[in-house]
Amino acid sequence: MIPQKFLLLGANGQVGTELRRSFADAGEVIACDRARADLSHPEKLRALVRDIRPDVILNAAAYTAVDRAESEPDLAMLINGTAPRVLAEEAAKTGALLVHYSTDYVFDGTKDGAWIETDATHPLSVYGKTKLAGEQGIQETAAKYLIFRTSWVFGPYGQNFLRTMLRLGKEKPQLRIVDDQIGAPTSSSAIANATRAVLKGAADIPSGIYHMSCAGQTSWYGFARAIFTQAATPEIIPITTEEYPTPARRPRNSVLSNQKLKTTFRVELPSWEEALQRVLQSI
Ligand SMILES: NC(=O)c1ccc[n+]([C@@H]2O[C@H](COP(=O)([O-])OP(=O)(O)OC[C@H]3O[C@@H](n4cnc5c(N)ncnc54)[C@H](OP(=O)(O)O)[C@@H]3O)[C@@H](O)[C@H]2O)c1
């Protein structure tokens, strides 16, 4: 790959942190945190993109507090819906490629098998609706873009299920974990590595939505069981979604098919179990 100029937004998030690592030797990476590029002021992003004139915009910034979004819909829409469209409009003007991340929560979870990119979207939550608006906003521009929908992101830092489990496991002798939502836990490093592999391999990148999750599937309960095979083990009790009410509704089946990513770019992510072992070893 010819060295390129990358503008990375959300540089201190789970995925943003790993993107800094995986793109470190790919060229110049201008990494922006919220202080330098605040997506709740989308219009200010225009000057940033025009000043930097990146070859690639990597947008790892998002409003990711799924439950809080139910009571902050306007802010979530500004960050997840409006800002990605503005980035895409500027990418179209400057010729940059926009790489953006989206979510399994654009689906309602009612399908029996794995979701493919062309399946009908029907988000159940404010967060899902705002992320879908971001996808649609990008697609309505003339920008070259890649939208990677991922799921159940975990890693060694930030807020995620793995870190919550490791903390609660030290505090409580018993954990009650939802067993009727299934998906694929996906490590932030696997996402960053796959993103790098996609950009490295393809000279002419076909714009589109691609699912990008670790292979396999499990429930939150199954994920918790796997986490505690190594760490000190509390008792883990499987419960239903109804027994763990949250402000935002979540899809029952979040499993994404990665076939399109594999066929188009020959890029595959590891199994969620393998990704988990790697992260546990790094903690
Ligand atoms: N986490 C998941 O389970 C999950 C699942 C599916 C898809 N995704 C998608 O994957 C992508 C990366 O998520 P992640 O897990 O890395 O999330 P994350 O760890 O919550 O990181 C999000 C980043 O966005 C930043 N941010 C929030 N509001 C901002 C604003 N107004 N302006 C600029 N930056 C702002 C945060 O900054 P601060 O550090 O200052 O708060 C944080 O660094 C997102 O598009 C997300 O929707 C995530």
The ligand as a Gaussian input file, in Angstrom:
#p B3LYP/6-31G(d) Opt

LIG

0 1
 N      -19.281000      -1.093000      21.358000
 C      -20.025000      -1.975000      20.716000
 O      -20.445000      -3.010000      21.278000
 C      -20.379000      -1.767000      19.269000
 C      -21.205000      -2.709000      18.625000
 C      -21.519000      -2.511000      17.282000
 C      -21.025000      -1.409000      16.606000
 N      -20.242000      -0.503000      17.269000
 C      -19.774000       0.667000      16.513000
 O      -18.360000       0.587000      16.422000
 C      -17.803000       1.898000      16.398000
 C      -16.715000       2.021000      17.451000
 O      -17.292000       1.793000      18.717000
 P      -16.435000       1.577000      20.034000
 O      -16.876000       0.303000      20.636000
 O      -14.988000       1.805000      19.739000
 O      -17.033000       2.758000      20.925000
 P      -16.384000       3.552000      22.144000
 O      -15.321000       2.746000      22.782000
 O      -17.544000       4.024000      22.939000
 O      -15.692000       4.763000      21.424000
 C      -16.439000       5.779000      20.850000
 C      -15.558000       6.976000      20.734000
 O      -16.364000       8.031000      20.217000
 C      -16.038000       9.184000      20.926000
 N      -17.114000      10.160000      20.917000
 C      -18.302000      10.132000      21.556000
 N      -18.971000      11.275000      21.345000
 C      -18.190000      12.031000      20.557000
 C      -18.306000      13.315000      19.985000
 N      -19.383000      14.087000      20.213000
 N      -17.293000      13.780000      19.226000
 C      -16.191000      13.040000      19.016000
 N      -16.006000      11.822000      19.524000
 C      -16.997000      11.323000      20.285000
 C      -15.749000       8.750000      22.337000
 O      -14.977000       9.746000      22.933000
 P      -14.771000       9.854000      24.514000
 O      -13.717000       8.846000      24.805000
 O      -14.350000      11.270000      24.714000
 O      -16.109000       9.531000      25.129000
 C      -14.994000       7.459000      22.088000
 O      -13.618000       7.704000      21.958000
 C      -18.978000       2.855000      16.591000
 O      -19.412000       3.313000      15.348000
 C      -20.057000       1.986000      17.203000
 O      -21.356000       2.468000      16.924000
 C      -19.896000      -0.673000      18.578000

